[in-house]
Amino acid sequence: MINFVNSFFLNNLIFILGFIGMFLNKNNILMVLIAIEIIFLGINLNFILVSIFFDDIIGHIFTLFVLTIAVSESAIILSLI
């Protein structure tokens, strides 16, 4: 079973990879937006992990709000293509 520290490291690695992808692909707007989605994924996983660790539901609720923002961003991206 994976513990809290390993999960936190993995989530932060996903977050950092999103930032690296965003800064390396400044010319391609589609790749930048995909990198932003990866950043959102890392943030959401951190919210869920901390929410499970502290046995609190607020992180799950906040994750749902962030996911709705990410879905609306993806819909706008697809409409631009």
C-alpha positions as CSV (number, residue, x, y, z in Angstrom):
1,M,0.0,0.0,0.0
2,I,1.2,3.5,-0.9
3,N,1.7,5.8,2.1
4,F,1.1,9.6,2.5
5,V,4.6,10.7,1.7
6,N,4.9,8.7,-1.5
7,S,1.5,9.9,-2.7
8,F,2.4,13.5,-1.9
9,F,5.6,13.1,-3.8
10,L,3.8,11.6,-6.8
11,N,1.2,14.4,-6.9
12,N,3.8,17.1,-6.7
13,L,5.8,15.4,-9.5
14,I,2.6,15.5,-11.7
15,F,2.2,19.2,-10.7
16,I,5.9,20.0,-11.6
17,L,5.7,18.1,-14.9
18,G,2.7,20.3,-15.8
19,F,4.6,23.5,-15.1
20,I,7.6,22.2,-17.0
21,G,5.4,21.3,-20.0
22,M,3.8,24.8,-19.8
23,F,7.1,26.6,-19.9
24,L,8.7,24.4,-22.5
25,N,5.8,24.7,-25.0
26,K,5.2,28.4,-25.1
27,N,4.6,28.5,-28.9
28,N,2.0,25.7,-29.0
29,I,-1.1,26.9,-27.3
30,L,-2.8,23.5,-27.3
31,M,0.1,21.9,-25.5
32,V,0.1,24.8,-22.9
33,L,-3.6,24.2,-22.2
34,I,-2.9,20.4,-21.9
35,A,-0.1,21.2,-19.4
36,I,-2.6,23.4,-17.5
37,E,-4.9,20.4,-17.3
38,I,-2.1,18.3,-15.9
39,I,-1.5,21.1,-13.3
40,F,-5.1,20.9,-12.3
41,L,-4.8,17.1,-12.0
42,G,-1.9,17.5,-9.6
43,I,-3.8,20.1,-7.5
44,N,-6.9,17.9,-7.3
45,L,-4.9,14.8,-6.3
46,N,-3.3,16.9,-3.5
47,F,-6.7,18.1,-2.3
48,I,-8.0,14.6,-2.2
49,L,-5.0,13.2,-0.5
50,V,-5.0,15.8,2.2
51,S,-8.8,15.4,2.6
52,I,-8.4,11.7,3.1
53,F,-5.4,12.2,5.5
54,F,-7.4,14.7,7.7
55,D,-10.7,12.8,7.3
56,D,-12.5,15.9,6.0
57,I,-14.9,16.2,3.1
58,I,-14.0,19.8,2.2
59,G,-11.1,18.7,-0.1
60,H,-13.4,16.5,-2.1
61,I,-16.0,19.3,-2.5
62,F,-13.3,21.7,-3.6
63,T,-12.0,19.2,-6.0
64,L,-15.4,19.0,-7.6
65,F,-15.4,22.7,-8.1
66,V,-11.9,22.7,-9.6
67,L,-13.0,19.8,-12.0
68,T,-15.9,21.9,-13.2
69,I,-13.6,24.7,-14.0
70,A,-11.2,22.3,-15.8
71,V,-14.1,20.8,-17.8
72,S,-15.3,24.2,-18.9
73,E,-11.8,25.1,-19.9
74,S,-11.6,21.9,-22.0
75,A,-14.9,22.7,-23.7
76,I,-13.6,26.1,-24.6
77,I,-10.4,24.6,-26.0
78,L,-12.3,22.1,-28.1
79,S,-14.5,24.8,-29.5
80,L,-11.5,26.8,-30.5
81,I,-10.1,23.9,-32.5
